[in-house]
C-alpha cells in the first residue's frame, strides 16, 4: 500500500496504515523519535476528551502502559457508574495513536476503551454500545454501517471593521469576508495528521454581530468511515477546534442555538450501508429499496433518537418550523426541510462533467461510484455521539429486518417544505418528551443486548432532570430567559 500522500506521520514512519499498528511499532516510533510523554485519551459521559498523562521512563514502563492501560474512577466520568464500585480500566487502542500537535514536549496520544473489573468491555460504555449495535446489524444482515458527521460551530471574537461580516451571508464565504478561516484550516491539518478521515471544511450561513462581538459559523465534514470510528473523529475535532481557537484568543461553541432569529448549529450525520465493499444505497441509478428500508428505520425511531442527538433544552429552540432544521418526520431528495435527506450522489453522470470541464484530457474510463449517502438532519452538538450512532445503527437494523419498513418510508416521502404539510408525525419539542419517546421504543434499542436497560433508565432520568416540558410556554411568558439558557449550555459536548 502506498503511503506517499498519507499525512499521518506515524503511518509514514512505520510504513503501514494505522489499522496495522502493533505494540512493537509504537515502541519503535517512541524510541526513534525521542518521544518523552504519552497521553491516554478517553471520552467521558459529557462527550469531552479526557487525558491521563505519563512521562515515559523506560521501555518496560511504556510496554506496561500500552498493554495494561490504567485504572480510572468511572463514577467521575459517567453518571451511570456507581461510586461504590467505580474502578474501571482504560486500555489503549493502538490504531488511534497520533502525535499531539499542541504540546511543548514530543507527545504521543492514544484513544482508549473502557473495561470492567473482569476485564470485559464495559457494557454501558457508549463506545461499546456502538460496537454492539454494529455487531448486531452485521449478524442480522451481513452489512456494516458507515457514517460521517457534519460538525457545525460558531466562533466568537471582537468585531473586525475591515470587510465586516454580513448577516446570514456566510455560506462558503472566503477571506477577507470569511473570518477566522485559519482556525478551520489549521484544525483540518491537525485532524488529517492525527489519522482522521476528513472531507472538507468551509464557512457556513450563520454570520451576525451582537453586543460588539462578531459570530461566524463554520463546518467540518468528515468522510465515510466505519460507524464505530465516526464518533471518535467528532470528539477529536471538538477538542482540536477548542485548542486552536483558545490559542488565538477566540471562543468556540457547538451549542445548537446561540441567538433567536439566527441560524443554529446542527451535527448532521450521513450514512451508507456497505456489504462486501459495495454501497447498498445505490446501484448506479437512483436509490435502492434497501436504502428506502433503512430510511424507514430512521423515521420509525426518529422521535426516540432525539434522546441521544438533542440532549439540552436549547436543542429544541433550533428544531422549529420553516427553518432548515427539521420538525416533521419525513424524507425527500435534496430537500433541507425534511428529517432524512437524500443528497446528490453523482448518480447517472459518469464522467461527463469531468470531460466537459477538461475537454483536452483523456476520458476517465469506468469508475466505481459509492458516494450515495442518506442524511439524518436532527442531531446537534449536544449529542452523545456514540450513543446517537448506536441508535442510528439500531434503526438501520430495524429498517432492514422489519418487512413493513419499505411501505412505511414510501408513505412519508415529501416534496416541498415539510414543515408546512399537515398530518406528519412531529419530533419531540423538549428533552422530557424525548425521554418519553425513548421509553416507548426502548425494546428496539435493548434487543440483541445492544443498549443495557440500566443505561436507558439513566439516560431518560438525565433528560428529565432538565425540567423543560413546558419550556416553550415559559419562554413565551418571559418566565425563562433565552440568553440564560444559551449561557448555561454554551460549552456542551
Number of C-alpha atoms within 10 A of each C-alpha: 6 9 14 9 7 14 17 21 15 24 23 16 14 16 16 15 17 18 11 12 19 14 16 11 17 20 16 15 16 21 13 10 11 12 17 15 19 24 21 23 23 24 24 18 18 14 23 17 18 14 15 13 12 16 13 17 10 10 12 11 13 20 16 12 17 22 14 12 19 16 16 15 15 22 17 15 18 18 16 20 19 13 13 7 11 18 17 21 23 24 24 25 20 21 18 19 25 24 21 20 18 13 10 7 12 16 23 22 22 21 23 21 19 25 19 17 13 9 11 10 19 19 18 21 25 27 26 22 26 28 20 21 33 26 18 21 23 15 13 12 13 12 23 24 24 23 25 27 24 23 22 26 27 24 22 19 18 13 16 12 7 8 11 16 23 16 15 15 17 22 16 14 17 13 12 12 15 24 26 21 19 13 20 21 15 14 22 23 13 23 22 16 19 23 22 25 19 20 14 14 20 19 26 23 21 23 25 20 17 10 7 10 14 21 23 28 28 27 22 23 22 23 16 22 20 17 24 23 21 23 27 20 22 24 19 18 22 21 16 22 22 18 18 21 20 12 11 12 10 16 18 23 23 25 27 32 29 24 15 11 9 15 21 27 29 29 27 21 26 24 26 27 24 17 13 9 10 15 22 20 25 22 14 18 11 13 19 13 17 18 25 23 28 29 30 31 27 31 27 20 24 29 25 24 29 28 32 27 29 29 27 26 25 25 28 25 19 28 26 16 15 13 16 21 23 27 26 29 23 29 31 21 17 13 18 21 26 29 26 30 21 21 17 12 19 15 16 11 11 16 14 13 10 14 14 10 9 11 11 8 10 9 12 11 7 8 8 8 16 19 15 25 26 27 25 24 23 28 28 33 30 27 26 25 27 28 24 22 32 29 28 30 32 28 27 30 27 24 27 25 16 13 11 14 24 20 12 18 23 17 12 17 18 17 14 13 17 24 21 12 11 8 7 15 14 15 23 23 22 28 29 24 21 27 26 18 21 24 17 12 15 18 12 17 26 16 14 16 13 23 27 17 16 11 19 20 15 14 20 22 13 19 23 18 11 15 13 20 16 11 20 17 12 13 12 10 10 10 11 14 13 17 12 10 15 17 12 13 20 18 14 17 23
